[in-house]
């Protein structure tokens, strides 16, 4: 996976100015693109957010929307579907296992100088409403949006 070539001073400048920075990682080979925030936990006392498999403008919108809603006092819990976050799609949030941090969140590790930060993953369905944990989920969708929990499963109970 190749990280975008953003110098660290830009990360610090964005955190100082906006309270967070969005890091974009381009797709490479079979690895999907992904985006994640750095600084939300220290600026807003809430977990950072990652999104896997969405194009850069959509991922940026999603992370910015997350911050806007946090600033408005919205609380997000794992294991719960949210129908008011993205139009026409229910999404959920899952805690990312630390075992994925080094593979996905290099800029955050650099910023915090440790693995001691919280990261949520926003998980979304296909356009036909199939989630990655659904038994009939397409294999390519599972590969394009892996669920980064400790066991690769959701905490949603049905």
N, C-alpha and C positions, 0 to 999 in steps of 0.2 A: 504494500500500500504506500502511496506517495502522499505526503502532506503538502499542502500548499506552502509556498515559500514566503510566509509572513514573518518578518523580523519580530523578535520578542519585544522591542520597544513599542511596536504597534499594539501588541496584546496589552501591555501596561497602560498605554495611552487610552485605549478603548475602555478598559476597566475603570480608569480614573474618570473619564468623561461620561460613560453610560452606565457604569456599574457592572459591566460584563463584556466579554469578547466572544465572537462566534468564530470557531475554527472550522474550515471547510476542508475535507479530504476528498479528492477526486477518485472516481472509480478506476480500478486498475485490474485488468484481466478479469478473473471471476469475483474479485472483491468489489462490493457495491460502494457508491459514494456515501459519505456520512458527514454529519455536522454535529458539533457539540459546543456548549458554552463553557467559559472559564470565568470565575469571579462572582457568579450569582450567589453562591453560598456565603461569601464574605460580605457582599453588598446588601443582600436581601434576606440572609439567614434561611435560605431555602436551597434544596439541591440543584446542582447544575442539570442540564438537559442535553440528551443526545437523540438524534434522529438518524436512522439508517435507511438508505435506499431511496431517498427523495432527492430530486434535483435541487441544486443550490438555492435558487430563489424561493422555492417552496419551503425548504428546510430553514432558511433564514426567517421567513415569515412565521413559521411555527415557533421557533425559539423566541423571536421578538414578541409574539402573541402570548407566550408563556410568561415572559417578564411583565408585560402589560397587565395581565390578569393577576400575577403575584402582587404587583404594586397596588392593585385595586382590592387586595385582601383575599383573593380566591385561594382556597386550600385544595391541594391535589393529593389524593391517596392512591396507593398501589392497590391492585385487585378490584378496581371499580371502573366501570365504563362511564365516559363523559360524552354526552351528546351535544353539549353546547360549546365545544372547543373548535372543531372543524365543521364547517357546513356540510351537511349530508353524510357525515361519517362519525360513528362512535369510535373513540380512541381510549386507550388506557395508558397508565404509567406503571413501569416496573423498576425496581431497584436493580441497578447494574452490579453484578458481582465484581469484586476487586480482581478476580482472576483475568478479567478482560482489560483492565486499565492499561497495562503496558502495550498491548496490541493496538488499542484504539485512542488513547488519550495522552499522547506524548506531550503536547503543549500544556495540558493541565498539570501533568506530573512536573514539568519544568517550573511552572508558575508556583505550585504549592511546595515544590522540592520534597514531595512525598506522595504516598498513595492515600493520604488521609483527607479525602474529600468525598462528598456524596454526589452520585450521578444517577439520574433517572433516565429511562429510555421511554420515549413516546412510541407506542406501538399502534399501528393503524391497519385497517383491513384492506383487502383488494377492493376494486370498484364494485364488485358484486357482494361485498360484505363478508368475505371469508378472512378470518384471522390466521396468523401463522400457527397457532396451536390447534386449529380446527382439523379434524381427521382428514378431510378432503382438500386441505390446502395444497395448492400446486407446489411441486418441489422447487421450481425456480423462484417462487415467491419466498419460500423458507430460506433459500440461499441468499436472496436479495435483502431480506430483513430478518436476520437471526435475532432471536430473543436472548439478550445477554444476562439473564438471571443465572443463578448458580446452577440450575438444572435445565435451563433452556425452555422452561415452561412458564405459564402465567400464574399469577396468584388469584385470578378471577375464579370465583366459585359459581357454578350454575346450578 
